[in-house]
Amino acid sequence: MTRALVTGAAGIVGHYLVPRLREAGLDVHCVSRSVRDGGGVAWHVTDLAQDGWHENLPPVDVVLHLAPLWLLPPALDGIRALGAGRLIAFGSTSLHTKMDSPSAAERRLAARLADAEAALARDAGRMAWTVFRPTMIWGGGLDRNISTIARFIERFGFFPLAGRAPGLRQPVHADDLAQACMAALDRPASHGCCLDLGGGEVLSYRDMVMRIFEALGRPPRPVRLPPGLFRALVSLAGPRTRLDPAMVDRMARDMVFDPEPARRIIGYAPRPFHPSRDDLGVGA
């Protein structure tokens, strides 16, 4: 493989993956809907949702699809036209965890992910494809979950929890996902696979929050609230705090997935959850 195309390269996984591709000696081309520059790669302004999105792009050997998974099936013809024989795409374990959510929006998200996976398996033809389903992603302050908790703690000095918040989590660093991509590039055993990618340890939601207090150097001040009261408060204050009412219910739910298939197939070995201030996006 000599040339790679990365969609969604401006996101959190792309932040770590693009430099790794360059270090491996690949000619890297990234697509974006707006003008971007830098990183020693070629940026192309195009929209995957539009017909002919690929027409001004060079031939490529591999496509790493970091954009939303449901944009992939309609783009397969364009990917084939570019000559790609290898495709690695990102979905989410939300396919599992949100299928029966009380939130209609979350159920729709899970359904879109499931439909996209089915369409890829049906329509990929001879292309060697792999889908990664990461759990809660963190790193570089670029995520929407861990960094949101950190910013709340920095601003208010405490963090509210729904009851004991016992739900189990496997937060995964975005650079471990980038390394998984590199490992899978030349692993035929990963072709035609959908692999769940969690972090290197399992811990409760409460313990995850306590690790964030520790990383920030702040006294741990978790505040336990009855779930019903917490849900009502978040509904009222959510836009100002960036907290989501659905997260209240998720604090009690286990979201843990078997790491063994990814470990066996691509040698996946993610790090445990011990963030630094930089990881949380709050600096020194």
JOTA-V613304 format. One record per run of one state. SS is the DSSP state (A for helix, B for strand, O for the rest). FROM is the first residue (numbers start at 1). LEN is the number of residues. Records with the same first field share a line. If there is no record, write none. Layout:
SS->FROM-LEN  FROM-LEN
This chain:
O->1-2  8-4  24-3  33-9  46-16  66-3  82-4  91-3  98-6  124-4  135-2  139-7  157-2  163-5  170-2  185-3  191-2  198-5  217-5  226-1  242-3  251-9  267-10  281-4
B->3-5  27-6  42-4  62-4  86-5  128-7  137-2  159-4  168-2  172-2  193-5  203-2  222-4
A->12-12  69-13  94-4  104-20  146-11  174-11  188-3  205-12  227-15  245-6  260-7  277-4
